[in-house]
Amino acid sequence: MTERTTGRRCRNRPLHVARARLTFDPTAMKLTKSFPALWAAAAFVAVPALTAEEIRLLFREDWKETPATTPVTQEHVANPDIVVARRGPAEAQIRKSHHPQIPDDPFYVWSGDTEATWAISLRHRTLDFDLSGAAKIRWRAKQSGYRQLRVIVRLADGRWLVSDQADGEAAEWRVCEFNLAQVTWRVLDIEKVVEGNPEPNPDLRRIEEIGFTDLMRGGRSPASSRLDWIEVYGRAVARPNKP
């Protein structure tokens, strides 16, 4: 079954998804198992918004298959090109979870123990991302209670945004896709992980970090967010040298 709303599409999927580090060849423009930074050696210049034909899989993060522990750390990141950061007052309580007694239970990020707001952000070690136009974000998640998992991004000027569109309660794991051209945004206070005023027409041509939050504290299993994996589609751009 597929659930649609403006900027977001969710579909139930089988419980187990193949785990692989998917990137692409900068010359052949095809999916490969390597992602050299040389692909984005050209300096960033103003360009039109991306078309559907131009977007590529930039990265996928599908946490390592290791025992459950708190908090999530860099040791749990499967993609060697990606750096994780915990955000918010409850950052130290974000859990990397897994239940070996449950068949096909994924290895996932879980918010159930958080006693305040929280967020997770991901950045590439050498590249920024153009997420304009047809760019999209996909993930596999399962929320319970009133939790609504939202996309967060850090702009080139250092400001953070959080999406109005969200992935809400579901009985089973499901894949959701956010079409970023249709997403509306609010300013995000990343220290408190609290939303602010609407941000109309933000420039998404250089994004430094991408992540997720539900803007709420955890409530154990009945009221929490769970994220199995995340994929980001757009175009890589060279990161400028900052003073």
Sine and cosine of phi, psi and omega as CSV:
sin_phi,cos_phi,sin_psi,cos_psi,sin_omega,cos_omega
0.00,0.00,0.66,-0.75,0.00,-1.00
-0.92,-0.39,0.75,-0.66,0.04,-1.00
-0.93,-0.36,0.78,-0.62,-0.05,-1.00
-0.87,-0.49,0.56,-0.83,0.23,-0.97
-0.48,-0.88,0.21,-0.98,-0.07,-1.00
-0.84,0.54,0.84,-0.54,0.05,-1.00
0.99,0.12,-0.08,1.00,-0.08,-1.00
-0.59,-0.81,0.63,-0.78,0.08,-1.00
-0.67,-0.74,0.78,-0.63,-0.03,-1.00
-0.84,-0.54,0.61,-0.79,-0.01,-1.00
-0.60,-0.80,0.71,-0.70,0.07,-1.00
-0.91,0.40,0.67,-0.75,0.00,-1.00
-0.77,-0.64,0.28,-0.96,0.13,-0.99
-0.83,0.56,0.45,-0.89,-0.13,-0.99
-0.89,0.45,-0.56,0.83,-0.10,-0.99
-0.95,-0.31,0.78,-0.63,0.03,-1.00
-0.89,-0.46,0.68,-0.73,0.00,-1.00
-0.83,0.56,0.67,-0.74,-0.05,-1.00
-0.97,-0.24,0.88,-0.48,0.00,-1.00
-0.43,-0.91,0.45,-0.89,0.11,-0.99
-1.00,0.03,0.95,-0.30,-0.08,-1.00
-0.96,-0.30,0.87,-0.50,0.11,-0.99
-0.66,-0.75,-0.21,-0.98,-0.07,-1.00
-0.67,-0.75,0.38,-0.92,-0.01,-1.00
-0.98,0.21,0.83,-0.56,-0.07,-1.00
-0.93,0.36,-0.31,0.95,0.00,-1.00
-0.99,-0.12,-0.70,0.72,-0.02,-1.00
-1.00,0.08,-0.24,0.97,-0.04,-1.00
0.84,0.54,0.64,0.77,0.03,-1.00
-0.83,-0.56,0.38,-0.93,0.03,-1.00
-0.90,0.44,0.72,-0.70,0.06,-1.00
-0.65,-0.76,-0.16,-0.99,0.05,-1.00
-0.94,-0.33,0.37,0.93,0.09,-1.00
-0.64,-0.77,0.41,-0.91,-0.06,-1.00
-0.60,-0.80,0.95,0.30,-0.05,-1.00
-0.91,0.42,0.64,-0.77,-0.01,-1.00
-0.91,0.41,-0.30,0.95,-0.01,-1.00
-0.89,0.46,-0.32,0.95,0.00,-1.00
-0.84,0.55,-0.51,0.86,-0.06,-1.00
-0.92,-0.40,0.59,0.81,-0.08,-1.00
-0.93,0.36,-0.41,0.91,-0.01,-1.00
-0.92,0.39,0.59,-0.81,0.02,-1.00
-0.93,0.36,0.52,-0.86,0.01,-1.00
-0.94,0.33,0.74,-0.67,0.13,-0.99
-0.74,-0.67,0.32,-0.95,0.02,-1.00
-0.90,0.43,0.78,-0.63,-0.04,-1.00
-0.69,-0.73,0.36,-0.93,0.06,-1.00
-0.90,0.44,0.31,-0.95,0.04,-1.00
-0.87,0.49,0.53,-0.85,-0.06,-1.00
-0.91,0.41,0.60,-0.80,0.13,-0.99
-1.00,-0.10,0.21,-0.98,0.00,-1.00
-0.88,0.48,-0.51,0.86,-0.01,-1.00
-0.96,0.26,-0.34,0.94,-0.08,-1.00
-1.00,-0.03,-0.35,0.94,-0.09,-1.00
-0.97,0.26,0.55,-0.84,0.04,-1.00
-0.69,-0.72,0.33,-0.94,0.11,-0.99
-0.93,0.37,0.90,-0.44,-0.02,-1.00
-1.00,0.08,-0.72,0.69,0.12,-0.99
-0.30,-0.96,0.35,-0.94,0.12,-0.99
-0.77,-0.64,0.72,-0.69,0.13,-0.99
-0.89,-0.45,0.83,-0.56,-0.09,-1.00
-0.67,-0.74,1.00,0.04,-0.26,-0.97
-0.64,0.77,0.53,-0.85,-0.01,-1.00
-0.86,0.51,0.51,-0.86,-0.01,-1.00
-1.00,0.07,0.97,0.24,-0.03,-1.00
-0.82,-0.58,0.30,-0.95,-0.04,-1.00
-0.86,0.51,0.44,-0.90,0.01,-1.00
-0.89,0.45,0.61,-0.80,0.01,-1.00
-0.29,-0.96,0.31,-0.95,0.07,-1.00
-0.80,-0.60,0.72,-0.70,-0.02,1.00
-1.00,-0.04,0.05,-1.00,0.19,-0.98
-0.89,0.45,0.68,-0.73,0.03,-1.00
-0.69,-0.72,0.05,-1.00,0.05,-1.00
-0.87,0.49,-0.44,0.90,0.02,-1.00
-0.89,0.46,-0.34,0.94,-0.05,-1.00
-1.00,-0.08,-0.06,1.00,-0.05,-1.00
-0.99,0.13,0.82,-0.57,-0.05,-1.00
-0.99,0.16,-0.55,0.83,-0.07,-1.00
-1.00,0.05,0.89,-0.45,-0.07,-1.00
-0.92,0.39,-0.25,0.97,0.03,-1.00
-1.00,0.10,-0.15,0.99,-0.17,-0.99
-0.94,-0.34,0.66,-0.75,0.05,-1.00
-0.91,-0.41,0.77,-0.64,-0.02,-1.00
-0.99,-0.15,0.53,-0.85,0.12,-0.99
-0.69,-0.73,0.70,-0.72,0.12,-0.99
-1.00,-0.03,0.62,-0.79,-0.09,-1.00
-0.74,-0.67,0.43,-0.90,0.16,-0.99
0.99,-0.10,0.16,-0.99,-0.04,-1.00
-0.86,0.51,-0.50,0.86,-0.05,-1.00
-0.96,-0.26,0.43,0.90,-0.10,-0.99
-0.85,0.52,-0.56,0.83,-0.06,-1.00
-0.96,0.26,-0.10,1.00,-0.04,-1.00
-0.95,-0.30,0.10,1.00,0.04,-1.00
-0.97,0.25,0.81,-0.59,-0.17,-0.99
-0.97,-0.26,0.63,-0.77,0.24,-0.97
-1.00,-0.04,0.93,-0.38,-0.20,-0.98
-0.91,-0.41,0.36,-0.93,0.10,-0.99
-0.09,-1.00,0.62,-0.79,0.02,-1.00
-0.85,-0.53,0.99,-0.14,-0.08,-1.00
-0.89,0.46,-0.36,0.93,0.00,-1.00
-0.98,0.21,-0.19,0.98,0.01,-1.00
-0.99,-0.14,0.85,-0.52,-0.01,-1.00
-0.85,0.52,0.71,-0.70,0.05,-1.00
0.87,0.49,0.34,0.94,0.05,-1.00
-0.92,0.40,0.81,-0.59,-0.04,-1.00
-0.97,0.25,0.12,-0.99,0.12,-0.99
-0.98,-0.18,0.90,-0.43,-0.27,-0.96
-0.59,-0.81,0.28,-0.96,0.12,-0.99
-1.00,0.04,0.71,-0.70,-0.09,-1.00
-0.74,-0.68,0.68,-0.73,-0.07,-1.00
-0.98,-0.22,0.06,1.00,-0.19,-0.98
-0.87,0.50,-0.46,0.89,-0.03,-1.00
-1.00,-0.02,-0.08,1.00,-0.08,-1.00
-0.94,0.34,0.71,-0.70,-0.04,-1.00
-0.98,-0.18,0.10,0.99,0.06,-1.00
-0.36,-0.93,-0.13,-0.99,-0.02,-1.00
-0.93,0.36,0.36,-0.93,-0.13,-0.99
-0.42,-0.91,0.25,-0.97,0.14,-0.99
-0.32,-0.95,0.40,-0.92,0.13,-0.99
-0.86,-0.52,0.72,-0.69,0.10,-1.00
-0.81,-0.58,0.47,-0.88,-0.02,-1.00
-0.78,-0.63,0.67,-0.74,0.08,-1.00
-0.69,-0.72,0.47,-0.88,0.09,-1.00
-0.99,0.16,0.52,-0.85,-0.06,-1.00
-0.92,0.39,-0.47,0.88,-0.11,-0.99
-0.75,-0.66,-0.19,0.98,-0.15,-0.99
-0.84,-0.55,0.45,-0.89,0.27,-0.96
-0.96,-0.27,0.04,-1.00,-0.11,-0.99
-0.73,-0.68,0.68,-0.73,0.16,-0.99
-1.00,0.00,0.93,-0.37,-0.01,-1.00
-0.91,-0.42,0.54,0.84,0.03,-1.00
-0.99,0.13,0.12,-0.99,0.14,-0.99
0.83,0.56,-0.86,-0.52,-0.13,-0.99
-0.99,0.12,0.12,0.99,0.01,-1.00
-0.85,0.52,0.45,-0.89,-0.04,-1.00
-0.49,-0.87,0.33,-0.94,0.09,-1.00
-0.80,-0.60,0.74,-0.67,0.05,-1.00
-0.85,-0.52,0.57,-0.82,0.13,-0.99
-0.47,-0.88,0.26,-0.97,0.09,-1.00
-0.91,-0.42,0.85,-0.53,-0.14,-0.99
-0.50,-0.86,0.17,-0.99,0.08,-1.00
-0.45,-0.89,0.91,-0.40,0.02,-1.00
-0.97,-0.24,0.43,-0.91,0.07,-1.00
-0.76,-0.65,0.36,-0.93,-0.04,-1.00
0.91,0.41,-0.63,-0.78,-0.03,-1.00
-1.00,-0.05,0.24,0.97,-0.06,-1.00
-0.95,0.31,0.70,-0.71,-0.02,-1.00
-0.78,-0.63,0.96,-0.28,-0.07,-1.00
-0.98,0.17,0.77,-0.64,-0.13,-0.99
-0.83,-0.56,0.43,-0.90,0.08,-1.00
-0.98,0.18,0.64,-0.77,0.18,-0.98
-0.83,-0.56,0.53,-0.85,0.05,-1.00
-0.64,-0.77,0.51,-0.86,0.12,-0.99
-0.96,-0.30,0.84,-0.54,-0.02,-1.00
-0.98,0.20,0.19,-0.98,0.00,-1.00
-0.88,0.47,-0.45,0.89,0.00,-1.00
-1.00,0.07,0.09,1.00,0.06,-1.00
1.00,-0.05,-0.20,0.98,0.02,-1.00
-0.97,0.25,0.45,-0.89,0.03,-1.00
-0.93,-0.36,0.56,-0.83,0.08,-1.00
-0.80,-0.60,0.42,-0.91,0.09,-1.00
-0.76,-0.65,0.63,-0.77,-0.07,-1.00
-0.97,0.25,0.59,-0.81,0.18,-0.98
-0.94,0.35,-0.63,0.77,0.00,-1.00
-0.95,0.31,0.54,-0.84,-0.10,-0.99
-0.48,-0.88,0.26,-0.97,0.03,-1.00
-0.95,-0.30,0.93,-0.37,-0.15,-0.99
-0.99,-0.12,-0.37,-0.93,-0.11,-0.99
-0.86,0.51,0.64,-0.77,0.04,-1.00
-0.50,-0.87,0.61,-0.80,-0.01,-1.00
-0.96,0.26,-0.47,0.88,-0.03,-1.00
-0.78,-0.63,0.28,-0.96,0.12,-0.99
-0.86,0.51,0.64,-0.77,0.01,-1.00
-0.54,-0.84,0.39,-0.92,0.03,-1.00
-0.99,-0.12,0.77,-0.63,0.06,-1.00
-0.86,-0.50,0.59,-0.81,0.01,-1.00
-0.84,-0.55,0.78,-0.63,0.03,-1.00
-0.96,-0.30,0.90,-0.43,0.10,-1.00
-1.00,0.07,0.96,-0.27,-0.26,-0.97
-0.92,0.39,-0.42,0.91,0.04,-1.00
-0.91,0.42,-0.38,0.92,-0.03,-1.00
-0.98,-0.21,-0.03,1.00,-0.02,-1.00
-0.99,0.11,0.64,-0.77,0.14,-0.99
-0.96,-0.28,0.43,-0.90,-0.22,-0.97
-0.76,-0.64,0.37,-0.93,0.19,-0.98
-0.78,-0.63,0.47,-0.88,0.11,-0.99
-0.90,0.44,0.63,-0.78,0.00,-1.00
-0.87,-0.49,0.80,-0.59,0.18,-0.98
-0.99,0.17,0.98,-0.22,-0.15,-0.99
-0.95,0.31,-0.40,0.92,0.03,-1.00
-0.95,0.31,-0.67,0.74,0.01,-1.00
-1.00,-0.08,-0.28,0.96,-0.14,-0.99
0.80,0.60,0.87,0.49,0.01,-1.00
-0.73,-0.69,0.70,-0.71,-0.03,-1.00
-0.98,0.21,0.41,-0.91,0.01,-1.00
-0.80,-0.60,-0.65,-0.76,-0.07,-1.00
-0.95,0.33,0.40,-0.91,0.13,-0.99
-0.86,0.50,0.54,-0.84,0.05,-1.00
-0.86,-0.52,1.00,-0.06,-0.05,-1.00
-0.96,0.28,0.68,-0.73,0.13,-0.99
0.79,0.61,0.81,0.59,0.04,-1.00
-0.93,0.36,0.45,-0.89,0.04,-1.00
-1.00,0.08,0.94,-0.34,-0.04,-1.00
-0.99,-0.17,0.30,0.96,-0.07,-1.00
-0.98,0.22,-0.24,0.97,0.14,-0.99
-0.64,-0.77,0.96,-0.27,0.02,-1.00
-0.93,-0.37,0.77,-0.64,-0.06,-1.00
-1.00,-0.06,-0.55,0.84,0.01,-1.00
-0.60,-0.80,0.47,-0.88,-0.03,-1.00
-0.71,-0.71,0.61,-0.80,0.00,-1.00
-0.22,-0.97,-0.43,-0.90,-0.10,-0.99
-0.40,-0.92,0.45,-0.89,0.06,-1.00
-0.31,-0.95,0.34,-0.94,0.14,-0.99
-0.92,-0.38,0.08,1.00,0.06,-1.00
0.88,0.47,0.35,0.94,-0.05,-1.00
-0.67,-0.74,0.26,-0.97,0.17,-0.99
-0.99,0.17,0.28,-0.96,0.02,-1.00
-0.99,0.14,0.37,-0.93,0.06,-1.00
-0.70,-0.71,0.66,0.75,-0.07,-1.00
0.86,0.52,-0.39,-0.92,-0.11,-0.99
-0.88,0.48,-0.60,0.80,-0.04,-1.00
-0.94,0.33,-0.26,0.97,-0.11,-0.99
-0.52,-0.86,0.99,0.15,-0.09,-1.00
-0.35,-0.94,0.22,-0.98,0.07,-1.00
-0.93,-0.38,0.54,-0.84,0.00,-1.00
-0.68,-0.73,0.77,-0.64,0.06,-1.00
-0.81,-0.59,0.85,-0.52,-0.02,-1.00
-0.99,0.11,-0.83,0.55,0.03,-1.00
-0.53,-0.85,0.28,-0.96,0.02,-1.00
-0.64,-0.76,0.65,-0.76,0.08,-1.00
-0.82,-0.57,0.63,-0.78,0.01,-1.00
-0.84,-0.55,0.79,-0.62,-0.02,-1.00
-0.88,-0.47,0.77,-0.63,0.03,-1.00
0.02,-1.00,-0.70,-0.71,0.02,-1.00
-0.67,-0.74,0.72,-0.70,0.04,-1.00
-0.98,0.20,0.59,-0.81,0.06,-1.00
-0.74,-0.67,0.53,-0.85,-0.01,-1.00
-0.89,0.45,0.66,-0.75,0.04,-1.00
-0.99,0.15,0.80,-0.61,-0.01,-1.00
-0.95,0.32,0.46,-0.89,0.10,-0.99
-0.97,0.25,0.83,-0.56,-0.02,-1.00
-0.97,-0.25,0.62,-0.79,0.00,-1.00
-0.91,0.42,0.00,0.00,0.00,0.00
